[in-house]
């Protein structure tokens, strides 16, 4: 691979941010020098996005539905919206994950709700008919496991997007919008061990019962994340071939 990819970080916690970058690097199957780390919490979006073959956006403890946002979070979300618009218009390729799907859903005029949270651990994901035909998701098994932990989600697929994956608890697990944007509610990047390490950072953030850490961790470690990794590898290959 010769073209660089960009990882956009929306996590204020530096240790979690570095670990997430490492998870994306390994999931995408690239070298460290092929995945540029950009801390969007502390620095605005780069102006020269066109020098990157594609962009991946990580998760965050922020929520689109947060009632009292800081100026920092508002600026970050505006930058993510600019990035999403560029991907929708085909000026870059991007995969938004977890918190990012909320930003994109709102940009497209959809509703982000607290009615479809998922606990911390493996979730069964099913592809829709459009998902089975999608150039990235169509390479996956029709039903697979992925790791989730979120408080908000899209109420329904937003205007202009195509639903690719779903499950009973959270009806919008993934969609495609425009020319070059994919968004997932689930986390495609971490191994189970990396996810447990992330749980330690957010132990008291309300994603799970802190006193049940060992039990939840053991459940996380039962997950198979082969298919989400395959999704990232396909995304990287498509971006570089474009």
Residue pairs with C-beta under 8 A, 6 or more apart in sequence:
1 30
1 31
1 34
1 236
1 240
2 240
3 34
3 52
3 53
3 239
3 240
4 34
4 35
4 36
4 51
4 52
4 53
5 28
5 30
5 34
5 35
5 36
5 52
5 53
5 54
5 55
5 56
5 236
5 239
6 35
6 36
6 38
6 46
6 49
6 52
6 54
6 55
6 56
7 20
7 21
7 24
7 25
7 35
7 36
7 37
7 38
7 55
7 56
7 58
8 38
8 40
8 45
8 55
8 56
8 57
8 58
8 80
8 83
9 17
9 20
9 21
9 37
9 38
9 39
9 40
9 41
9 58
10 40
10 41
10 57
10 58
10 59
10 60
10 62
10 76
10 80
10 99
10 100
11 17
11 20
11 41
11 58
11 59
11 60
11 61
12 41
12 60
12 61
13 61
13 201
15 201
16 198
16 201
16 202
17 37
17 39
17 41
17 58
18 37
19 194
19 197
19 198
20 58
20 59
20 189
20 190
20 198
21 35
21 37
21 58
22 194
23 189
23 190
23 191
23 194
24 35
24 56
24 58
24 189
24 232
25 31
25 32
25 34
25 35
26 189
26 191
27 188
27 189
27 190
27 228
27 229
27 232
27 233
28 35
28 56
28 232
28 233
28 235
28 236
29 232
29 233
29 236
30 236
36 52
38 45
38 46
40 76
40 79
40 80
41 72
41 76
44 75
44 79
45 79
45 80
45 82
45 83
49 55
49 83
49 86
49 91
49 92
50 91
50 92
52 92
53 93
53 239
53 240
53 242
54 92
54 93
54 94
54 95
54 235
54 236
54 238
54 239
54 240
55 83
55 87
55 92
55 93
55 94
55 95
56 94
56 95
56 97
56 189
56 232
56 235
57 80
57 83
57 94
57 95
57 96
57 97
57 100
58 97
58 98
58 100
58 189
59 97
59 98
59 99
59 100
59 187
60 98
60 99
61 202
61 205
62 69
62 73
62 76
62 77
62 99
63 99
63 102
63 151
63 152
64 77
64 99
64 102
64 103
64 105
64 106
64 112
64 152
65 102
65 112
65 113
65 114
65 152
66 73
69 77
77 103
80 96
80 100
80 103
80 104
81 103
81 107
83 92
83 94
84 94
84 96
84 103
84 104
84 107
84 177
84 181
85 107
86 92
86 94
87 93
87 94
87 177
87 178
87 179
87 180
87 181
88 177
88 178
88 179
88 180
88 181
89 178
89 179
90 178
90 179
90 180
91 180
92 180
93 180
93 181
93 235
93 238
93 239
93 242
94 180
94 181
94 182
95 181
95 182
95 183
95 184
95 188
95 232
95 235
96 103
96 104
96 181
96 182
96 183
96 184
97 183
97 184
97 185
97 186
97 187
97 188
97 189
98 149
98 150
98 184
98 185
98 186
98 187
99 150
100 183
101 153
101 154
101 172
101 174
101 175
101 183
101 184
101 185
102 112
102 152
102 153
102 154
104 158
104 177
104 181
104 183
105 111
105 112
105 154
105 158
105 172
105 183
106 112
108 158
108 159
108 160
108 161
108 177
109 158
109 159
109 160
110 154
110 155
110 156
110 157
110 158
110 159
110 161
111 154
111 155
111 156
111 158
112 152
112 153
112 154
112 155
113 152
113 153
113 154
113 155
114 151
114 152
115 153
115 155
116 152
116 153
116 154
116 155
116 169
116 170
116 171
116 172
117 150
117 151
117 152
117 153
117 170
118 148
118 149
118 150
118 153
118 169
118 170
118 185
119 148
119 149
119 207
119 208
119 216
120 148
120 149
120 199
120 207
120 208
120 216
120 220
121 147
121 148
121 149
121 216
121 219
121 220
121 223
122 145
122 146
122 147
122 148
122 219
122 220
122 222
122 223
122 224
123 145
123 146
123 147
123 148
123 167
123 169
123 170
123 173
123 186
124 143
124 144
124 145
124 167
125 143
125 144
125 145
125 146
125 165
125 166
125 167
125 173
125 174
125 186
126 142
126 143
126 165
126 166
126 167
127 137
127 138
127 140
127 142
127 143
127 164
127 165
128 163
128 164
128 165
128 166
130 162
130 163
130 164
130 176
131 137
131 138
131 163
131 164
131 165
131 174
132 138
132 142
134 162
134 164
134 176
135 234
135 238
136 182
136 231
136 234
136 235
136 238
137 164
137 165
137 174
137 182
137 231
139 230
139 231
139 234
140 227
140 230
140 231
141 227
144 224
144 226
144 227
144 228
145 223
145 224
145 225
145 227
146 173
146 184
146 186
146 187
146 188
146 223
146 225
146 227
146 228
147 186
147 187
147 190
147 192
147 195
147 220
147 223
147 225
147 228
148 170
148 185
148 186
148 187
149 187
149 199
149 202
149 207
149 208
150 170
150 185
150 207
151 206
151 207
153 170
153 172
153 185
154 171
154 172
154 175
154 185
155 172
156 171
156 172
157 163
157 172
157 175
158 175
158 177
160 177
160 178
161 175
161 176
161 177
161 183
162 175
162 176
162 177
163 172
163 174
163 175
164 173
164 174
164 175
164 176
164 182
165 173
165 174
165 184
166 172
166 173
167 173
170 185
172 185
173 184
173 185
173 186
174 182
174 183
174 184
174 185
174 186
175 182
175 183
176 182
176 183
177 183
182 235
184 231
186 228
187 195
187 228
188 228
188 229
188 231
188 232
189 228
189 232
190 198
190 225
191 225
192 220
192 221
192 222
192 223
192 225
193 221
195 220
196 217
196 220
196 221
199 207
199 208
199 213
199 216
199 217
199 220
200 213
203 210
203 213
204 210
208 216
209 216
